């Protein structure tokens, strides 16, 4: 049962991430054709105005598809709007832990000024910095990395410990998702932002975006395969 709960929590974090992109798309005037939770064939869909909302069969991801005809039309959208659109997802995964920590602090101590308006921001900053500091582990000790299998396996133990530990796990997962998406890999939000800045510096650099994104997806796919195999080996070792 705990395994299903942790999978549901991961799905919720993905939803919040994509919702952040969706909100910023609306705020910047970028039309959205599809708002999907998951990849692959659609198992549920609903259309309102120009946007189709759907849930797809593979719940380990999601995407926002702007209502454009081709890539050149997307690149005609002002750079600042595309940057804000990319920031929206990670920002949503940072705001959620702040909200959760406000509630945790209230129930753990009191509804003081510092507990509500100060400590949550300090705590999230500390968590965020600690996660960023572990990034070198990806290169020095890749065996310590965990993918979705490892997260589900370890996360189920937190859930068994009670609601407080479950919320703490949700905070850590959300911030890890934010940091991961801000990595300077072209297929991720952080990499896209860098490419958009490069395009702003010199328009001819726009030509490198497609090959850089393909390379980024190859890196991410290889990393996902590696950590998944590593997780399975750890479980059955």
Protein Blocks (a to p, Z undefined) as FASTA:
>chain_A
ZZmmmmmmmmmmmmmmmmmmmmmmmmnopacfbdcededjdfbdcdehjbccdddfblgb
cddddddfblklmmmpcfklmmmmmmmmmmmmmmmmmmmmmmmmmmmmmccfklmmmmmm
mmmmmmmmmmmmmmmmmmmmmmlpccfklmmmmmmmmmmnojklmmmmmmmmmmmmmmmm
mpccfkbmklmmmmmmmmmmpmklmmmmmmmmmmmmmmmmmmmmmmmmmmmmmmmZZ
